[in-house]
Amino acid sequence: MAATIDRLRALTATGDFAYFTDIAHFMGTLPLPGPSTIRWTTSEDDVRSSWRGLVQTRQEHLLAGN
């Protein structure tokens, strides 16, 4: 996960799609390395919860054999 996030950070260093690194942290339940520069339309906690929820739902779906 760390290698993927590092690669995303390098690919988004210009600022384009920089929110991808935040989303990767959220999906992996990892803390952000510092304050986010992203301005979300809802709170960061809401965004984190939504992305983590998607991951959990998908994991449960896969474990159920679907």
Secondary structure, 3 states (H helix, E strand, C coil): CHHHHHHHHHHCCCCCCCHHHHHHHHHCCCCCCCCCCCCCCCCHHHHHHHHHHHHHHHHHHHHCCC
